Amino acid sequence: MHPLNSYWHPKGRYLAVEVARFTKTRKSTFTNLELFTFDDALVASTSSGSSAAASVPMEVLDLAKTEAMVDFGWEPSGTRFGVLHVSESTGGGGGGGGGGGNASAGKPTFSIYDMAGSSKAGVSGVALACSLPGQQANALFWSPSGRFVLLAGLKNMNGQLSFVDADAGDALSAGEHFMATDVSWDPTGRYVATSVTSVHQMENGYKVREEKAFLFGSWRERRERERGERFGKTSEEKNSLPPPQKTNSPLFSFSFSYFSSKQVWAFNGRPLYAAAKECFYQFLWRPRPPTLLSPEAERAIERNLKKYARAYEEEDAALLHEADAEIVAERREAMESWRSWRASREEYAEWLAAERVRVLGEERSKEKEFEIATVEVEEAVDSREEVVPPGEL
């Protein structure tokens, strides 16, 4: 059996233990999840100091024998959990070795299970809620408010993003943040940020460009060589020491990237903001203080949410009506101003007509002040003279 990996639920209600077991031939391993439930009765019995040993309910979820788990995550405020798993027979998450025409070959599958069971399937224990194959992801991130999951292909998977609605069991949208290394949800669950930081964590250190410091022999050999050079050893004694040996393992490595960036998305995958920063190392959301409401008060608000929503909707409607009234009043004032100006110009036109009659007389005042005449103008465009021989006439 391989080393175990444990995953606690954020509320402490569940515990998942990843167990990799050998097959009978001991040539390969298969993964199963042992799921423990710590209900209220168990917590009460242990906190009261009861001498009776409380039994912890446990369920076992077996993945297929060719499946390996890539990542695991609990829904922060619920009973569901997500699993990214991939078939080892297809070569992991690369998917580049030709899948016989299958687009999802070699790509992980994202599955959501519910510890509360499924009422539709009539299952009381842990039950499969939905499964989405062919995901280009190696990490999953639940929204702090639950329901929404971001599947990300970080680092060598070129920043492929998929936003999933766990309630609907379907993907909302897809995006890409090339070479993304970090994902950070906003505490409210409304926004999520992806970033490419200047420090990339790899298997053997933090590196994008590696600067190696080689070990020159052992520590004792280095010390003897330094002492020989300091106290003037003979050339024979110096040559007796082994020559410096370079090793392939780096003592340390640095990383400097000048193409760092960050992007902010809405919970449904709509891009909101993007910026490139030089030497960008970390992105953090401003934390939110804990609520002052008790869990009972929160549940009461959820039960009466429609009543509270109705009051706020009425207030919003009143504000909109007030804004509309202001706009209508402005338009009415502009129309009245136009009508008064038009009436003043009509009075001026009447006064001008009367003055024309008084000055020019009634007959001349009716004459038009212009005449329409048609004029023809001839213009020579081209003119040529050519001498014709008498015989051609």
C-alpha positions in Angstrom: 0.0 0.0 0.0 1.3 3.4 -0.9 1.4 6.5 1.5 -2.1 7.8 2.3 -3.4 11.2 1.5 -6.2 12.7 3.7 -8.6 15.5 2.9 -10.7 17.1 5.6 -13.9 18.9 4.9 -13.6 22.6 5.7 -16.4 22.3 8.3 -14.8 19.1 9.8 -17.8 17.0 9.1 -16.2 14.6 6.6 -12.8 13.1 6.0 -11.6 11.5 2.8 -8.6 9.2 2.8 -7.0 8.3 -0.6 -5.6 4.8 -0.5 -3.5 3.4 -3.4 -3.4 -0.4 -3.2 -1.4 -2.9 -5.2 -3.2 -5.4 -7.4 -2.7 -9.1 -6.8 0.2 -9.1 -9.3 1.8 -6.1 -7.5 2.7 -4.7 -10.9 0.2 -1.8 -10.7 -2.0 0.1 -8.2 -5.6 1.1 -8.0 -7.1 3.9 -6.0 -10.1 4.0 -3.6 -11.4 6.6 -1.3 -12.4 5.8 2.3 -15.0 8.4 3.4 -15.7 9.0 7.1 -18.7 10.9 8.5 -18.5 12.8 11.8 -22.1 13.5 12.6 -23.5 15.6 15.5 -24.2 12.6 17.7 -20.6 11.4 17.4 -19.2 14.8 18.2 -21.5 15.1 21.2 -20.5 11.7 22.6 -16.8 12.4 22.3 -17.1 15.9 23.7 -19.0 14.7 26.7 -16.3 12.2 27.6 -18.4 9.1 27.0 -16.5 5.9 27.7 -18.3 4.0 25.0 -16.2 4.0 21.8 -18.1 5.8 19.1 -18.1 4.1 15.7 -17.3 6.4 12.8 -19.5 5.6 9.7 -17.3 4.8 6.7 -17.9 4.3 3.1 -15.5 3.1 0.4 -15.5 4.6 -3.1 -13.6 2.5 -5.6 -12.2 4.0 -8.8 -11.7 1.8 -11.8 -8.5 -0.3 -11.6 -7.1 1.7 -14.5 -7.9 5.0 -13.0 -5.6 7.3 -11.0 -6.7 10.3 -9.0 -5.3 13.6 -10.1 -7.0 16.0 -7.6 -9.7 16.0 -4.9 -11.7 18.8 -3.3 -14.6 19.2 -0.9 -17.5 21.7 -1.5 -16.8 24.2 1.3 -20.4 24.5 2.5 -22.1 21.3 1.4 -22.0 17.5 1.2 -20.4 17.1 -2.2 -16.9 16.6 -3.4 -15.2 16.6 -6.7 -12.6 14.2 -8.1 -10.3 14.6 -11.1 -9.2 11.1 -12.3 -7.5 9.8 -15.4 -7.0 6.4 -16.9 -3.3 5.4 -16.6 -3.6 3.2 -19.6 -4.0 6.3 -21.9 -0.8 7.9 -20.6 -2.0 10.4 -18.1 -3.1 13.9 -19.0 -1.0 14.3 -22.0 -3.4 13.0 -24.6 -0.9 13.5 -27.4 -0.2 9.9 -28.2 -3.2 9.4 -30.5 -6.4 8.2 -28.9 -7.8 6.3 -31.8 -10.0 9.3 -32.8 -11.3 9.8 -29.2 -11.0 13.5 -28.3 -11.1 12.8 -24.6 -8.5 10.0 -24.6 -5.8 10.7 -22.0 -7.7 13.6 -20.5 -9.0 13.5 -16.9 -12.6 13.1 -16.0 -14.2 15.3 -13.5 -16.8 13.6 -11.2 -18.9 15.0 -8.5 -20.2 12.8 -5.7 -22.7 13.6 -2.9 -22.3 12.2 0.6 -26.0 12.7 1.2 -26.9 10.3 -1.6 -29.2 10.9 -4.6 -33.0 11.1 -4.2 -33.4 10.6 -8.0 -31.5 7.3 -8.0 -32.8 6.3 -4.6 -29.3 6.0 -3.1 -28.8 6.8 0.6 -25.0 6.6 0.7 -22.4 8.3 -1.4 -23.7 8.7 -4.9 -22.4 10.0 -8.2 -24.0 13.3 -9.1 -22.5 14.0 -12.5 -19.4 13.2 -14.6 -17.7 15.4 -17.2 -15.1 13.5 -19.3 -12.3 15.0 -21.4 -11.2 17.9 -19.1 -7.9 19.6 -19.8 -7.2 20.1 -16.1 -4.9 19.0 -13.3 -6.5 20.9 -10.4 -10.0 21.8 -9.2 -11.0 24.8 -7.1 -14.5 25.1 -5.4 -16.1 28.5 -4.9 -16.2 29.5 -1.2 -20.0 29.7 -1.5 -20.2 26.3 -3.2 -22.0 25.2 -6.3 -19.4 26.4 -8.8 -16.1 24.7 -9.6 -13.1 25.9 -11.6 -11.2 23.2 -13.4 -7.7 24.5 -14.3 -4.8 23.1 -16.3 -2.0 24.8 -14.5 1.6 25.2 -15.6 2.4 22.6 -18.2 -1.2 22.3 -19.3 -1.1 25.9 -20.7 -3.8 27.4 -18.5 -7.0 25.8 -19.8 -10.0 26.8 -17.7 -13.4 25.3 -17.4 -16.2 26.7 -15.2 -18.7 24.1 -14.0 -22.1 24.4 -12.3 -22.3 21.5 -9.9 -26.1 21.9 -9.5 -26.7 21.6 -13.2 -23.9 19.1 -13.8 -22.6 20.9 -16.8 -19.9 23.3 -17.9 -20.8 27.0 -18.0 -18.0 28.3 -20.1 -14.3 27.8 -21.0 -11.4 30.1 -20.9 -7.6 30.2 -21.1 -4.9 32.0 -19.2 -1.7 30.8 -20.8 0.8 29.2 -18.4 -1.4 30.1 -15.4 0.2 28.9 -12.1 -2.2 30.1 -9.4 -6.0 30.3 -8.8 -7.6 32.4 -6.1 -11.3 32.7 -5.4 -12.8 35.8 -3.9 -14.2 35.2 -0.4 -17.7 35.9 -1.6 -17.5 33.4 -4.4 -18.4 36.0 -7.1 -15.0 36.4 -8.6 -11.9 34.3 -9.3 -8.4 35.3 -10.2 -5.9 33.4 -12.2 -2.3 34.5 -12.4 1.1 33.7 -13.8 3.6 34.4 -11.1 7.3 35.0 -11.5 8.1 32.0 -9.3 7.0 28.7 -10.8 7.0 25.7 -8.5 8.4 22.6 -10.2 9.3 19.2 -8.9 12.9 20.1 -8.0 12.5 23.7 -6.8 11.2 27.0 -8.1 12.4 27.7 -11.5 11.6 29.1 -14.9 15.2 29.7 -15.9 17.6 27.6 -13.7 20.8 28.9 -12.4 22.8 25.9 -11.0 25.4 25.9 -8.3 27.5 22.8 -8.6 29.0 20.9 -5.6 32.8 20.7 -6.2 33.5 17.3 -4.6 32.6 16.7 -0.9 32.8 19.2 1.9 35.9 17.6 3.3 37.7 17.6 0.0 36.9 21.3 -0.5 38.1 22.1 3.0 41.4 20.2 2.4 42.0 22.0 -0.9 41.4 25.4 0.6 43.7 24.6 3.5 46.4 23.4 1.1 46.2 26.6 -0.9 46.3 28.7 2.2 49.3 27.0 4.0 51.4 26.3 0.9 51.2 22.6 0.3 53.5 21.1 -2.3 52.4 20.5 -5.8 52.5 16.7 -5.2 50.2 17.1 -2.2 47.8 19.3 -4.2 47.7 16.8 -7.1 46.9 14.0 -4.7 43.5 15.5 -4.0 40.8 14.4 -6.4 39.8 16.9 -9.1 36.6 18.9 -8.6 33.5 16.9 -9.7 30.4 18.5 -11.0 27.1 17.0 -10.0 23.9 17.1 -12.0 21.7 18.0 -9.0 21.4 21.8 -8.4 22.1 23.2 -5.0 19.5 25.9 -5.6 17.6 27.4 -8.5 16.1 30.8 -9.2 13.3 31.9 -11.4 12.8 35.2 -13.0 9.9 35.8 -15.4 9.1 39.0 -17.1 5.8 37.8 -18.7 3.7 37.6 -15.5 0.1 38.5 -15.6 -3.2 38.2 -13.8 -6.8 37.9 -14.9 -10.1 38.3 -13.0 -13.2 36.3 -14.0 -16.8 36.2 -12.9 -18.0 33.0 -11.3 -19.5 31.9 -14.6 -16.4 32.4 -16.6 -16.9 35.9 -18.0 -13.6 37.7 -18.2 -13.6 41.0 -16.3 -10.1 42.3 -16.1 -6.6 41.5 -17.3 -3.2 43.1 -16.6 0.5 42.3 -17.2 2.9 43.0 -14.3 6.6 42.8 -14.3 8.0 40.6 -11.5 4.6 39.7 -10.3 4.9 37.2 -7.4 1.5 36.9 -5.5 -2.1 37.7 -5.7 -4.4 37.9 -2.6 -8.0 39.0 -2.1 -8.9 41.2 0.8 -10.3 38.9 3.5 -13.8 39.3 4.7 -14.5 39.4 8.4 -16.6 36.6 9.8 -20.3 37.2 10.0 -21.9 38.3 13.2 -25.0 36.1 12.6 -25.3 32.7 14.2 -26.0 29.6 12.0 -29.6 29.7 13.2 -30.0 33.3 12.1 -28.5 32.5 8.7 -30.9 29.6 8.2 -33.8 31.8 9.2 -32.8 34.4 6.6 -32.5 31.8 4.0 -36.0 30.5 4.8 -37.5 34.0 4.7 -35.4 35.2 1.8 -38.4 35.9 -0.4 -39.9 38.2 2.2 -36.7 40.2 2.5 -36.2 40.2 -1.2 -39.8 41.6 -1.7 -39.0 44.5 0.6 -35.8 45.3 -1.3 -37.5 44.9 -4.7 -40.1 47.5 -3.6 -37.4 49.8 -2.5 -35.5 49.4 -5.8 -38.8 50.0 -7.7 -39.4 53.2 -5.7 -35.8 54.4 -6.5 -36.3 53.6 -10.2 -39.6 55.4 -10.3 -38.1 58.4 -8.6 -35.3 58.4 -11.2 -37.8 58.0 -14.0 -39.8 60.9 -12.6 -36.7 63.1 -12.7 -36.0 62.2 -16.3 -39.6 62.9 -17.3 -39.6 66.3 -15.6 -36.4 67.2 -17.4 -37.9 66.2 -20.8 -41.1 68.1 -20.0 -39.1 71.2 -19.1 -37.1 71.0 -22.3 -40.3 70.6 -24.4 -41.9 73.7 -22.7 -38.8 75.7 -23.4 -39.0 74.7 -27.1 -42.6 75.6 -27.4 -42.1 79.1 -25.8 -39.2 79.8 -28.2 -41.3 78.7 -31.2 -44.2 80.9 -30.1 -41.9 83.9 -29.8 -40.6 83.3 -33.4 -44.1 83.0 -34.7 -44.9 86.5 -33.2 -41.8 87.9 -34.9 -42.8 86.4 -38.3 -46.3 88.0 -38.1 -44.7 91.4 -37.2 -42.3 91.1 -40.1 -45.1 90.3 -42.6 -47.1 93.4 -41.4 -44.0 95.6 -41.8 -43.5 94.4 -45.4 -47.1 95.3 -46.3 -46.7 98.7 -44.7 -43.4 99.5 -46.4 -43.8 97.9 -49.9 -47.5 97.9 -50.2 -49.8 95.0 -50.5 -49.1 94.2 -54.2 -45.3 94.3 -53.9 -45.2 92.5 -50.7 -46.7 89.5 -52.4 -44.0 89.5 -55.1 -41.4 86.9 -54.8 -37.9 88.1 -53.9 -36.3 85.9 -56.5 -36.7 84.8 -60.1 -36.0 81.5 -61.7 -34.1 81.7 -65.1 -32.7 79.0 -67.3 -29.3 79.9 -68.9 -27.5 77.9 -71.5 -23.7 78.1 -71.6 -21.6 76.7 -74.5 -18.0 75.7 -73.8 -15.6 74.3 -76.4 -14.1 71.2 -75.1 -11.7 70.4 -77.9 -10.8 71.9 -81.3 -8.5 70.6 -84.1 -7.6 71.7 -87.7 -6.4 69.2 -90.2 -5.3 69.8 -93.8 -6.8 67.3 -96.3 -5.1 66.6 -99.7 -7.1 67.6 -102.8 -7.2 64.1 -104.1 -9.0 62.8 -101.0 -11.9 65.3 -101.4 
